[in-house]
Amino acid sequence: MLTYQDVVTIDLAPLTTTAGKWDEMATSFHTLETDYKDSVQSVAEDGVWLGSSANSASGQFAGTRKQYAGAQVEAKAIASLLRDAHTQFVTLVKAVKDVVTQAQADEMIVDGAGKATWDSSKYRNARNDPDYADFHRKRHAAAEEWTRRIDVAVKAVDDADQGAKLALTQAAGGNKGVIPGLPNQQYGFNGTAVGDIEVYEAQKAQDIATRINSGEKVSAADYAELNRSFRDNADNKAFSQTFLAGLGTDGTIKLSNKLNTKEHQDLERGLANTVAGATQVPGKTSEMPPGSKKFNEWLNSPDGRFYKEWTESLDKSGTKNFGSNTQPLHGYQSFVSMMQHADTKYDDQFLYQLGDDLIAAEKEHEGIFTKWGGGWEEKGIESDPIDGLLGVMSRNPEAATAFFDPQGNGPAGDHVGNDHLKYLLGSGDDSRDWPKNVITGYGVTEFDDHTSRIGLGAALEAATTGREPNSGGAAFDQHSEAQARVMQEAITVLDKDGKGDAIEQNLKVPLGRALADYTMDTHAILSGTEPTSPQGGSGINANGEDSGITNSKHSLLRVMRGVSDAAYGTTPGGEPVLVYDLLYENEKRYSAEYLATARDAADGQQNNVVGDWDNKARDVGEVNGAMTAIGSDMILDDRDTKIGNLNDAMRYTYHGVGGLFTQIPVVGDPIQRMVDAATYEYGKDASAAAEDVARSKDSTATSAGVGGTNALMDAWGGSRGVEGTEAHKHAKGEAEQSFITGREDAYSALRTRK
């Protein structure tokens, strides 16, 4: 095994020099073959020498000439392998040295064994600093991480070295034939040698995998070699496609089942990465969708032919039962389970096509993905491969967006538009009947699978935001047209027949995070500043990467209510955090930012901007009223709520909750100070409004729950130095009236008022 010192001191030049010598050798063997043919072999074939001796000599001469031809092939292959190795080593050795350079730039000393140590010499005078101990700990942790990264880079060189050794050994001695007429004498040269390291590695890996599938005893060394091959070559198509083509789709599924153990997790991940590497398609779905002319032209290339043949074969293997009759395990279930272990992204076209194939298989084979019996999670098997694939798809947001975009390509790429979203998210005859969990014994018990739609929720979040689920980078805008179309259609589908507040539990948190990402749009719809509100538009506001949704106000309110009551987590103090907290926190921040855009007033000229202030105040008031109605409806959802316990039952948007969310955009200090100033009052609004409704008060005449809005308006006035002026008082009054309007309209949408 190569050491760090071996790697950083190695001289790679001899590899190319030696490759040149092997090329010269091939040329010499070609000359020898020509001379032999003309001067020796021709003697037995010119018609002068006849009889059995001539026939015998002719066979031996042909064998000798074949050795010369084989020698040329072998010499050229070895030259090519040496150059291939040189190219790999140059890249990988540079990667090691680059990591070392980066570590040194981070104040690390790297010793001759590749171990990084923090150079603390320049901090000697800081050791009495109260923060030094924590700083010291972090620097030592950084040193350990740099050491790990160096080890990984060195291991990559060693993996490549082992692959080169394997290939050179096979090229020099594999596939020897027998000289015609002399069965005990073998050729000394390999006439079938190839000049690609990865091909030999794939052949060796295929041999090991085949033996694993057949149940033969496989040595620890062979398992290690298979793991090394996967680790070193997963993204190399010469390896991955050769390996998978040789193993076949049945063999790949069988291997995934064999490797689905704790002992072989690394191998299962390696297999998943190998499949991901082999099925990469050039371009994007939006540019070259499956079934398009451009895509079909690519299928005629060598790369494309593998893809076509392998995916067609997978479609057949996917519906086969690899389990028992009592607990069927279909190929697609095993295959998608294996895909979930990949730590690299799958290609968007492959994901799109596989999704189509899974849906088609489900429609053709009714009940194929039923979850029979128990133990699926414990065994690491995804019983519903469609939902599992959607989870994989969520790691590639572009793929998820393309898959759900209602104006994307159709199932065969032959028309614009697809119904994936309606089929998977909707209800009714044209929508999916999600698989059940069936337990048999004395009778048959059928119930909903508690894992259903987890993948769907993750994929929808990725599709609508352009980010992987629960990741940072949120903003109040910045959505592509396709992302906005998916969000608009999702809200429309969810609110079919006005049932947007009845959302499946596993969809609530990811959809809540997605809605939070559209705060600028939801604020416009709830406030009425969106021109199509309240009825909603027929399509999105298309504007490139700054596109937005135009759903009807009541549909949006019901869907926001539908996701709001889901548990998001807890604060460090153990207080519950709900999706509602995330949505309201974003609305608060955007409201503060929105107010901050009001026109400045010159000294003594506040009345000159009253129209602008009033308009913005009304908008903020109406949005806050709607959000308060959602919160109070959540409290009242339990019809046995006791008024005295309302404040203890739920606390919304308490101070500091914002730090728990990755979907809250960063705002400037002045905006944050306005939000902080109003937070305490916001925390009481939902309960105050709910108390009015629970006591059957005529809430249309009360301003219960407006405290947070008033506090925000005061904080805004204070930040401008206009608090208490007539213009500010007027704007605050407008906000209060609009708060009541927004709250009452939301109650109407939610059907909570009695």
Residue pairs with C-beta under 8 A, 6 or more apart in sequence:
1 158
2 154
2 157
2 158
2 161
3 113
3 114
3 154
4 96
4 112
4 113
4 114
4 150
4 154
5 112
5 113
5 114
7 93
7 96
7 154
7 157
8 93
8 96
8 97
8 100
10 89
10 93
12 86
12 89
12 90
12 93
15 82
15 83
15 85
15 86
15 89
16 82
16 83
16 86
18 82
19 78
19 79
19 80
19 82
19 83
19 86
20 79
22 75
22 76
22 78
22 79
22 82
23 75
23 76
23 79
25 71
25 75
26 71
26 72
26 75
26 76
26 79
29 68
29 69
29 71
29 72
29 75
30 68
30 72
32 68
33 65
33 68
33 69
33 72
36 61
36 64
36 65
36 68
37 65
40 61
40 64
41 58
41 61
41 62
41 64
41 65
43 49
43 57
43 61
44 54
44 57
44 58
44 61
45 58
49 57
56 181
59 179
59 180
59 181
60 179
60 181
60 182
62 180
63 179
63 180
63 181
63 182
63 187
66 177
66 187
66 191
67 187
67 188
67 189
69 191
70 187
70 189
70 190
70 191
71 188
71 189
73 189
73 190
73 191
73 192
73 193
74 171
74 172
74 189
74 190
74 191
74 193
76 193
76 195
77 171
77 190
77 193
77 194
77 195
78 168
78 171
78 172
78 193
78 195
79 195
80 195
80 196
81 164
81 167
81 168
81 171
81 195
81 196
81 197
82 168
84 164
84 167
84 195
84 196
84 197
85 160
85 161
85 164
85 197
88 160
88 164
88 197
89 157
89 160
89 161
92 153
92 156
92 157
92 160
93 157
95 153
95 156
96 150
96 153
96 154
96 157
99 146
99 149
99 150
99 153
100 110
100 114
100 150
102 146
103 110
103 116
103 146
103 149
103 150
104 110
106 142
106 146
107 118
107 119
107 122
107 139
108 116
108 117
108 118
108 119
108 142
108 143
108 146
109 116
109 117
109 118
109 119
110 116
110 117
110 146
110 150
111 117
114 147
114 150
114 151
114 154
115 147
115 150
116 143
116 144
116 146
116 147
116 150
117 143
118 139
118 140
118 142
118 143
120 136
120 139
123 132
123 135
126 132
126 135
129 135
156 232
159 228
159 231
159 232
160 232
162 225
162 228
162 232
163 197
163 198
163 200
163 201
163 228
163 229
163 232
163 233
164 197
166 197
166 200
166 201
166 204
166 225
167 196
167 197
167 199
167 200
167 201
170 193
170 200
170 203
170 204
171 190
171 193
171 194
171 195
171 200
172 190
172 193
173 190
174 190
174 192
174 193
175 190
175 191
175 192
175 193
176 186
176 187
176 188
176 190
177 186
177 187
177 191
178 185
178 186
178 187
179 185
179 186
179 187
194 200
196 238
198 233
198 236
198 238
198 239
198 242
199 238
199 239
199 242
201 229
201 232
201 233
201 239
202 229
202 233
202 238
202 239
202 240
202 242
202 243
202 246
203 242
203 246
204 225
204 229
205 225
205 226
205 229
205 230
205 239
205 243
206 242
206 243
206 246
206 247
208 218
208 222
208 223
208 225
208 226
209 226
209 243
209 247
209 251
209 255
210 247
210 251
211 218
211 222
212 218
212 255
212 258
212 259
213 251
213 254
213 255
213 258
223 264
223 267
226 267
226 270
227 266
227 267
227 270
229 239
229 243
229 270
230 267
230 269
230 270
230 271
230 273
230 274
231 266
231 270
233 239
233 240
233 274
233 277
234 240
234 270
234 273
234 274
234 276
234 277
234 344
235 273
235 277
235 344
236 277
237 277
237 278
237 280
237 303
239 274
239 277
240 274
240 275
240 277
240 278
241 278
241 303
241 306
241 310
243 274
243 278
244 252
244 274
244 275
244 278
244 310
245 306
245 309
245 310
247 255
248 313
249 310
249 313
249 314
249 316
249 317
249 318
249 331
250 317
250 320
250 331
252 271
252 275
252 317
252 335
253 317
253 320
253 322
253 331
253 334
253 335
254 322
255 271
256 268
256 271
256 334
256 335
256 337
256 338
257 322
257 329
257 334
258 264
259 267
259 268
259 271
259 338
260 268
260 334
260 337
260 338
260 379
260 380
260 381
265 341
268 338
268 341
269 341
269 342
269 343
271 338
271 341
272 338
272 339
272 340
272 341
272 342
273 342
273 343
273 344
275 338
275 339
275 342
275 346
276 339
276 342
276 344
276 345
276 346
276 347
277 344
278 306
278 310
279 307
279 310
279 311
279 346
279 347
279 350
280 347
280 350
281 288
281 295
281 298
281 307
281 347
281 348
281 349
281 350
282 288
282 298
283 294
283 349
284 348
284 349
284 398
284 402
285 348
285 349
285 352
285 398
285 399
285 402
285 403
285 408
285 409
286 402
286 408
286 482
287 294
288 294
288 295
288 298
288 349
289 295
289 349
289 352
289 402
289 408
289 409
289 413
290 349
290 352
290 353
290 356
290 409
290 412
290 413
291 409
291 410
291 411
291 412
291 413
291 414
292 409
292 413
295 349
295 413
298 304
299 305
299 307
299 308
307 350
311 350
311 353
311 354
311 357
314 331
314 335
314 354
314 357
315 357
315 361
317 331
317 335
318 330
318 331
318 332
318 335
318 357
318 358
318 361
318 385
319 330
319 331
319 332
319 361
319 364
319 365
319 368
320 330
320 331
321 328
321 329
321 330
322 329
322 330
322 331
322 334
323 329
323 330
326 372
326 373
326 440
327 372
327 373
328 372
329 381
330 368
330 369
330 385
332 358
332 361
332 368
332 369
332 385
333 369
333 381
333 382
333 383
333 384
333 385
334 381
335 385
336 358
336 382
336 385
336 388
336 389
336 392
337 380
337 381
337 382
337 385
337 388
339 346
339 388
339 389
339 392
340 382
340 388
340 391
340 392
342 392
345 395
345 396
346 392
346 393
346 395
346 396
346 399
347 399
348 396
348 398
348 399
348 402
351 389
351 392
351 393
351 396
351 399
351 403
352 399
352 402
352 403
354 389
355 386
355 389
355 390
355 393
355 403
355 420
356 411
358 385
358 386
358 389
359 386
359 411
359 420
359 423
360 411
361 368
362 368
362 369
362 386
362 432
367 435
369 383
369 384
369 385
369 386
369 435
370 383
370 435
370 436
370 438
371 383
371 384
371 435
371 436
371 437
371 438
371 449
372 438
372 440
373 438
373 439
373 440
374 437
374 439
376 382
376 383
377 451
382 388
383 435
383 437
383 449
383 451
384 434
384 435
384 449
384 451
384 452
384 455
386 424
386 432
386 455
387 451
387 452
387 453
387 454
387 455
387 456
388 455
389 455
390 400
390 424
390 455
390 456
390 458
390 459
391 454
391 455
391 458
391 459
392 455
393 399
393 400
393 403
393 455
393 459
393 462
394 400
394 455
394 458
394 459
394 461
394 462
394 468
394 469
395 462
395 468
396 462
397 462
397 463
397 465
397 466
397 467
397 468
398 466
400 459
400 460
400 462
400 463
401 462
401 463
401 464
401 466
401 480
401 482
401 483
401 486
402 408
402 409
402 482
403 418
403 420
403 459
403 463
404 420
404 421
404 459
404 460
404 463
404 486
404 489
404 490
405 418
405 463
405 482
405 485
405 486
406 417
406 418
406 419
406 421
406 422
406 485
406 486
406 489
407 416
407 417
407 482
407 485
408 416
408 417
408 418
408 482
409 415
409 416
409 418
410 416
410 417
410 418
411 418
419 430
421 486
421 489
421 490
421 493
422 430
422 431
422 489
422 493
423 430
423 431
423 432
424 431
424 432
424 456
425 431
425 456
425 460
425 490
425 493
425 494
426 493
426 496
427 496
427 499
428 496
434 448
434 449
434 452
434 453
435 449
435 452
436 446
436 447
436 448
436 449
437 446
437 447
437 448
437 449
437 450
438 444
438 445
438 446
439 445
439 446
439 447
451 506
452 504
452 506
453 504
453 506
453 507
454 506
456 506
456 507
457 469
457 506
457 507
457 508
457 509
457 510
457 511
458 469
458 510
460 486
460 490
460 507
460 510
460 511
460 514
461 469
461 470
461 510
461 511
461 513
461 514
462 468
462 469
463 483
463 486
464 479
464 483
464 484
464 486
464 487
464 490
464 514
464 517
464 518
465 474
465 479
465 483
465 513
465 514
465 517
466 479
466 480
466 483
467 473
467 474
469 510
469 513
470 510
470 513
470 662
470 663
471 662
472 662
474 516
474 517
474 662
474 663
474 664
474 665
475 517
475 665
476 519
476 520
476 586
476 590
476 593
476 665
477 520
477 546
477 548
478 545
478 546
479 487
479 517
479 518
479 545
479 546
479 547
479 548
480 544
480 545
480 547
481 540
481 542
481 543
481 544
481 547
483 547
484 540
484 541
484 542
484 547
484 548
484 549
485 539
485 540
487 514
487 515
487 518
487 549
488 539
488 540
488 549
488 550
488 551
490 511
490 514
491 500
491 549
491 551
491 555
491 556
491 559
492 551
492 555
494 500
494 503
494 511
494 559
494 562
495 551
495 555
495 558
495 559
498 554
498 558
499 558
500 555
500 557
500 558
500 559
500 561
500 562
501 558
501 559
501 561
501 562
501 750
502 562
503 511
503 559
503 562
503 563
505 566
507 563
508 562
508 563
508 565
508 566
508 579
509 563
509 566
509 568
509 579
511 559
511 563
512 563
512 564
512 566
512 568
512 579
512 582
512 583
513 579
513 582
513 663
515 522
515 559
515 560
515 563
515 583
516 582
516 583
516 586
516 661
516 663
516 664
517 663
518 548
518 549
519 583
519 586
519 587
519 589
519 590
519 665
520 548
520 590
521 530
521 548
521 549
521 550
522 556
522 560
522 587
523 529
523 587
523 590
523 591
523 594
523 619
523 623
524 530
524 533
524 548
525 533
525 534
525 536
525 549
525 550
525 551
525 552
525 553
525 556
526 533
526 553
526 556
526 557
526 622
526 623
526 626
526 627
526 742
527 533
527 618
527 619
527 620
527 622
527 623
527 742
528 534
528 553
528 619
528 622
529 619
530 537
530 541
530 548
530 550
531 537
532 550
533 550
533 552
533 553
534 552
534 553
534 554
534 745
535 552
536 550
536 551
536 552
536 553
536 555
537 550
539 550
540 547
540 548
540 549
540 550
541 547
541 548
541 549
541 550
553 745
553 749
554 748
554 749
557 626
557 629
557 630
557 746
557 749
557 750
558 749
558 750
560 583
560 630
561 630
561 633
561 634
561 750
563 579
563 583
564 578
564 579
564 580
564 583
564 630
564 631
564 634
565 578
565 579
565 580
565 634
565 637
566 578
566 579
567 576
567 577
567 578
568 577
568 578
568 579
568 581
568 582
568 660
568 661
569 577
569 660
570 576
570 577
571 577
571 654
571 656
571 657
571 660
575 651
575 654
576 650
576 651
577 657
577 660
578 634
578 650
578 652
580 630
580 631
580 634
580 652
581 652
581 653
581 657
581 661
582 661
582 663
582 664
583 627
583 630
584 627
584 631
584 652
584 653
584 682
585 653
585 657
585 658
585 661
585 664
586 663
586 664
586 665
587 623
587 624
587 627
588 653
588 675
588 678
588 679
588 682
588 708
588 712
589 658
589 664
589 665
589 667
589 671
589 672
589 675
591 620
591 623
591 624
591 712
592 667
592 671
592 672
592 674
592 675
592 678
592 712
592 715
592 716
593 667
593 671
594 616
594 619
594 620
595 616
595 617
595 620
595 674
595 712
595 713
595 716
596 670
596 671
596 674
596 716
596 719
597 616
598 609
598 612
598 613
598 616
598 716
598 720
599 609
599 612
599 613
600 609
600 720
601 608
601 609
601 720
601 722
601 727
602 608
606 722
606 725
606 726
606 727
606 728
607 726
607 727
609 727
610 727
610 730
610 731
613 727
613 728
613 730
613 731
614 730
614 731
614 734
616 731
617 713
617 731
617 732
617 734
617 735
617 738
618 734
618 735
618 737
618 738
619 738
620 709
620 712
620 713
620 735
620 738
621 706
621 709
621 734
621 735
621 736
621 737
621 738
621 739
621 741
621 742
622 738
622 739
622 741
622 742
623 742
624 685
624 706
624 708
624 709
624 712
624 735
624 739
624 742
625 705
625 706
625 709
625 738
625 739
625 740
625 741
625 742
625 743
625 744
625 745
625 746
626 742
626 743
626 745
626 746
628 685
628 686
628 689
628 705
628 706
628 708
628 739
628 743
629 689
629 742
629 743
629 744
629 746
629 747
629 750
629 752
630 686
630 746
630 750
631 650
631 652
631 685
631 686
631 689
631 690
632 686
632 687
632 689
632 690
632 693
632 705
632 752
633 690
633 746
633 747
633 750
633 752
634 650
634 686
635 641
635 646
635 649
635 650
635 686
635 687
635 690
636 690
636 693
636 694
636 752
641 649
641 690
641 694
643 691
643 694
643 695
646 687
646 690
646 691
646 694
647 684
647 687
649 687
650 686
650 687
651 683
652 682
652 683
652 685
652 686
653 679
653 682
653 683
654 679
654 683
655 676
655 679
655 680
655 683
658 664
667 675
670 719
673 715
673 719
674 712
674 715
674 716
674 719
675 712
677 711
677 712
677 714
677 715
677 718
678 708
678 709
678 711
678 712
678 714
678 715
679 708
680 711
681 707
681 708
681 710
681 711
682 707
682 708
682 711
683 708
684 705
684 707
684 708
685 705
685 706
685 707
685 708
685 709
686 705
688 704
688 705
688 707
689 699
689 704
689 705
689 743
691 704
692 699
692 702
692 704
692 705
693 699
693 747
693 752
693 753
693 754
696 754
697 704
699 740
699 743
699 744
699 747
699 753
700 740
700 744
702 740
703 736
703 739
703 740
705 739
705 743
706 735
706 736
706 739
706 740
709 735
709 736
709 739
710 732
710 735
710 736
713 728
713 731
713 732
713 735
714 723
714 732
717 723
717 724
717 725
717 728
717 732
722 728
747 753
